Amino acid sequence: MTVAIVADSTADFPNADPSELDVTLIPLTVHWGRDVLRDRVDVTTGEFYARLRTDPNLPKTSAPPIGIFEEVYRERLARCDAVISLHIASAFSSTHSVALAAARAVDPRRIHVIDSASTSVGLGWLVERAAELAATGLDADGIVRAVQESIPRVRLFLTLETLEYLQRGGRIGRAQAFVGALLNVKPVLQILDGTVVPVERVRTRAASLRRIADLAERAGAKERMAIVHGDSAAEAEALRDLVAASHPELPIGIAEIGAVVATYTGPGIIGIGCLLASQ
């Protein structure tokens, strides 16, 4: 059996090239004034952050059109036996539900749509796992089981410069509890089970970086780790050096978060992704 892997543009790959994995990435859309931009196609990450820091108007995002999914699914099924389609957490975007609708329209028996309950490197690792297993010839059901086993092992600890973007974008979720002190604290958050969960508030940026490093350290034995950031390359490098000292056995990559996720986190986001070791 041959299985095609499809994902969306919110996936980040700190240690891999998705083109080499034979993965099809479908771009989400960024709406900014009159501009309609395909994530990572019509706007680079660097261009997006430069505009985000200066434009008084905030962008909005939307899922890819259903027709794009249908086109990709049909094309892949023309030369593969099945498709596995992995996407950003359904709580963050309607991308998963659009993919499901497209799968039902094209061939629901051969297309398997999975809610990653994550994004960024969390989603990227799941996509890598699926692609690696597909390359071995494992059937679709086996790949789905392996991915679903991995989902609960993904951890993403984050700190932001401000909660303003999450609040204005309507994606703040349970972190709403932190809104009362937006200007006075640095929030420490976790993406858990597809939602943004508040961990605590600290007073300084340095303290927030130390805290997410501590949370990652305490999370347990790890299979993978990575640093993610939004227009904060120097801090990301320093954080990797800090984390790597405790994990010399792991290749800790760095990934810059793309436009869709950054729309809701703002520039200055920095975090540590972990894929915990299986028990």
Phi, psi and omega in degrees: 000140173249135184236128177266143180249129178236143176214188179239172190287357176279351178287134176245144186232089184291336184231019183210161175248115184300332178293327177285339177276354184060049179249136175265120179256122180264124184282136166285173185245137175250125178254120183224102187061236178271357182274133174241111192239131174278126183304127177067005176247304181266348179217129177281163179298319180296317178298321182296312182294323179299317179288323182298326181284343186240335183280125180291341179268136179272143174286168171232163181233160175213159177292159174298150176299147182300329180297328178294315177300314182300318179298314180296315181299315180296318180297317181289322180289341178292339181230003178229161181279332184205164177232136170245125187240114185248138188216163177310148182312135183296339177287340183263336188203154175276006182305316181299315182291325176294318178298319178299316180297320178295320179298319179296324182286329186267300182189086186296340180281335185252354181245124182246115182256129186238131172276115184287343186059022183206195174195186177053229184292333177300312176294318181302317179296321178295321178296315177302315181300314180297317181294319179297319180289323178298324180293337178278350182094005178298145182284169186299318181298320179294320179293317179301315179299316181295319179294315181296329175292329182280331186306313181292350182267358180276133175231142176219112180255131190225153165226148183239157172291327181201155174271002185304317184291319176299318182293312183291332180273356177075019183249019190284331176055226184290345177287359175306332180299340183269353191297332185299343183228046185305320187271349189253350185222164172251116183285142172248124188231163173225140168269117185221127180052038174079015178228160176271117185248127176288137177255303176192174176243135176235166190273333186230160177297316180300319179294323181292324178292319176298323183292317179291329175296320179294317179298317178296319180298321183279354186291336179125183179298143189236145174266324180214154173216154176202156174256135175241150179203164175235100178060038181221054188298317183296316178296323179297318178297316180295320180293322177298318179299320180295313183289322184297332180300330180266351183223063182295343183277349185253134172281103186266105180274172178234135178229136175269127183292137184280183190296322186295309179293320182295336175304326185257346178256335184081169174292155179095356175294142175212143184202174178234123175262142179226138166248108184292150179293144179289149182278000000 
